[in-house]
Amino acid sequence: MSADTPAARLLSADSSTIPAPTLEALRDRAEIGRPASAAAAVEPLLVPAPEAARLCGVSAATWYRLKSAGKVPAAVTISSRVLWRVEELRRWCAAGCPDLRTWQAMENVSGRRGTGR
């Protein structure tokens, strides 16, 4: 190994000094709170049923039962995907998880959403 190569310089350097990590070494490290990508750091506005259930602290099976019984906020359908608004789920949980009819009345009173469906 030539003394001019980076590896030779690293080997001949004092072993008590550790070189600073490079930018590439710091990227994508979950243990220091860095997401794997910028997309992972962005919270979605709409989520599918399993994620909606997780946000509300119930299983997916319970979520589907609650949906069938009309006890969860109305979903948004985009193409064939059925999704729920994250912010609405948070408000719904904070309000004590009322049934759909009560929730819609509460939302209409607070002016959150219009009635034009």
C-alpha positions in Angstrom: 0.0 0.0 0.0 1.3 3.4 -0.9 1.5 6.0 1.8 -0.5 8.4 -0.3 -3.7 6.3 -0.4 -6.5 7.1 2.0 -6.4 3.6 3.4 -2.7 3.9 4.2 -3.2 7.2 5.8 -6.1 5.9 7.9 -3.9 2.9 9.0 -0.9 5.0 9.8 -3.0 7.6 11.7 -3.2 7.7 15.5 -5.7 5.0 16.4 -7.1 7.2 19.2 -8.6 9.7 16.7 -11.7 8.6 14.9 -12.6 10.3 11.6 -15.9 12.2 11.5 -18.6 10.3 9.7 -19.4 11.2 6.2 -22.7 12.6 5.1 -23.5 9.2 3.4 -22.8 7.4 6.7 -25.2 9.6 8.6 -28.1 9.3 6.1 -30.8 6.7 6.6 -30.0 5.8 10.2 -33.1 5.0 12.2 -31.2 4.8 15.4 -30.5 8.5 15.4 -34.0 9.4 14.2 -33.3 9.9 10.5 -35.9 8.4 8.2 -35.0 6.2 5.3 -36.3 8.8 2.9 -38.0 12.1 2.8 -41.2 10.4 1.8 -41.1 8.4 5.0 -41.0 11.6 7.0 -44.2 12.9 5.5 -47.4 11.8 7.2 -50.2 10.7 4.9 -53.5 12.7 4.8 -55.5 9.6 4.0 -55.0 6.1 5.4 -56.5 2.6 4.6 -58.6 0.7 7.2 -55.7 -1.2 8.9 -53.8 2.1 9.5 -57.0 3.9 10.6 -57.6 1.0 13.1 -54.0 1.4 14.4 -54.4 5.1 14.8 -57.6 4.6 16.8 -56.2 1.7 18.9 -58.3 -1.2 17.7 -57.6 -4.2 15.5 -58.5 -4.2 11.8 -61.2 -6.7 12.4 -62.8 -4.4 15.1 -62.5 -1.5 12.7 -64.4 -3.3 10.0 -67.1 -4.3 12.5 -67.4 -0.7 13.7 -67.6 0.5 10.1 -70.4 -2.0 9.3 -72.3 -0.8 12.4 -71.9 2.8 11.3 -69.7 3.8 14.2 -66.7 5.3 12.4 -66.3 8.5 10.4 -67.3 8.3 6.7 -64.5 7.1 4.4 -63.3 8.7 1.2 -63.3 6.5 -1.9 -60.6 7.3 -4.5 -60.8 4.9 -7.5 -61.4 1.6 -5.7 -59.5 2.5 -2.5 -61.4 3.2 0.7 -59.5 5.7 2.9 -60.0 7.7 6.1 -58.8 11.3 6.8 -56.1 11.2 9.5 -57.1 14.6 11.0 -60.8 13.6 11.1 -59.8 10.3 12.9 -57.9 12.3 15.5 -60.8 14.7 16.1 -63.2 11.7 16.3 -61.1 10.0 18.9 -60.7 13.2 20.9 -64.5 13.6 20.8 -64.9 10.2 22.4 -65.6 8.1 19.2 -69.3 8.9 18.8 -71.4 7.0 16.2 -71.4 8.2 12.6 -74.7 10.1 12.9 -73.6 12.0 16.0 -70.2 12.6 14.6 -71.6 14.1 11.4 -73.9 16.4 13.4 -70.9 17.5 15.5 -68.9 18.2 12.4 -71.7 20.1 10.8 -72.2 22.3 13.9 -68.5 23.0 14.1 -68.4 23.9 10.4 -65.7 21.4 9.6 -67.4 19.9 6.6 -70.3 20.8 4.4 -73.3 18.6 3.9 -73.1 18.6 0.1 -72.5 14.9 -0.7 
